[in-house]
Amino acid sequence: MKERVIVGKVWVITNEKSELINDIDTDQIFHNAHLAVTDINLMGQYAFGNLKGWEDFSQKAEKGDMIVAGKNFGCGSSRQQAVDCFISLGISLLICGSFGAIYKRNAINSGFPVISCSVTNSYIRENKVNTGDILEVNLETGKIFDRTTNQEIGGGKPFSKVQMDIYQAGNLFKYGSEI
Amino acid sequence: MGKTIIEKIISNHTRENVAPRRIVWMDLDIRSARDFGGPNVVKNFEREYSGEKVNDPFRTCFTFDLVVPAKNIPYANNQQICRKFAEGQRIKVYDVDRGIGSHILLEKGLCIPGSTVVGTDSHLNILGAVEALGQGMGDQDITFAFKTGKTWFEVPETIKINIKGTFSYPVTAKDLTLAVLKKLGASGALGKAIEFYGEAIENLSLAERITLCSMATEMGAICAVIPPNKAILDYCKQRSENREIEPIFADSDAEYRQFMEIDINGLQPQISVPPRPDNIRDVSEIKEVKIDFAFLGSCTNGRFEDFEVAAEILKGKKVASGVMMSAVPATREVYGELLEKGLLKIFFDAGVIVSNPGCGGCASGHIGMTGKGEVQISTGNRNFPGKQGAGFTYLASPATVAASAVYGEIVSPE
């Protein structure tokens, strides 16, 4: 039985003005120069390798960490590596304003937790959530609690039934063999 | 409560209750994969379902259209992997000679009004041109679709858009499309379906509906659909060898997320300025921008009618000195019609490079990329940095592209 509540240290993906970065496309997440890489164990090192200001992410991130980013995360062309690179690093959860449709499907089908939540720039300015905070996220209710600032971050969308079923089974194929 | 067109299409393919934002298991009429994504589908299938068969070989196919023919060993190997798998499963392969997969599905009558179609092409929603639900997906989804014939799908809310007014040459369906994209922006229809209505919409030909529906992706929409008129129904009936076809109409009490009216009276030719598809101006506002390359083709403007408009402008003229122009018809059938009706000669005499059909020229496929600083004007649908190389790409109609090629700088078709 997979965890329905995930706890981890968060990276808030901001630009040099401390604003959430929107429209991070799959090529910034996983540069097409590395598309020939098919071994998931070798993908983690390239995560965010093409995202300005975050090129060294794979060296800083630790297993169990979470990511908070802006809207339309994972837009652009479909590539499974853009999901797998985070799985490879052991990232436990993505919390984004919204996701590119195909990216979101790819993540859900891989059993990789993703949650939509409009974390706004004011949350960051008001120190409601910052890089390094410990977040507690309930996948079933969508409730996001920042243990470091002791504040709830509203607006998290809970997992859909299909998303939870696939997550519990492990991935789309394992889920399919059960139905 | 009444249903929108998309809600009806989904209802016809599931036993579950259909309402916006509900996720249902949807039956798929067509399960396809391209040479892009296809090899991973095969690898997944052989790993997860070793020794097993696809759910329905008659509803499953490969359409090779990205790098056709293969230009290097990895692509060649990938296409071979798909062919071998197809042979073992008795699945049809529309091979490197055929052209853009989504267009093939229409020409072969495989996709008709009300069809549900998935594939590894993010522009598969182009099939809304015949009132079908097409969706591009990743290789895991497509593998699962090959095996089970189903996918999980969130029912989208629908936006109803009424187009007020009409247009005539030199304004074309591509200009109408860019005007709609300008109004909506890159996320104006995010995650939603669109239904288009209006006098101008009803009169759109298949090629024009394809142009409009192809850029639903750039509007962030799940898809855009247009109720078919008699011409579209006749085409689909003829192509599908008289399959049963029923057009789908939204119920009068269907519930929409939003109503929008876009007035196109006085619309002028439009152009999308890099680095984003929704950065749109009137062509007349672009002054003294020299071009290095012109491209005619893509799933958005690759039909015979698009080429016919360009040929009218290029007839008896030449592409400007210092400018290269390429043309990629959508399919072999379109190429054949260009050949038969003498248009290939017009393009050849004008100095145009005419290539075999496919997605090349738009998606870093087999035809042409721009170098650093190179300025391209294209009838494609995307102009993000790096999409077609290191240069700058403007998006416009076939008429604007042809006129600009002759003058060597961006000009309106007049």
Interface residues (C-beta under 8 A of the other chain):
Chain A: D25 D27 A36 K71 N72 G76 S77 S78 Q80 S98 A101 I102 R105 N106 N109 S110 S160 K161 V162 N171 L172 F173 G176
Chain B: I23 G37 N40 N44 E48 P74 T120 S122 G136 M137 G138 D139 Q140 D141 T143 F144 K147 T148 W152 E154 S187 L190 G191 G220 I222 F384 G386
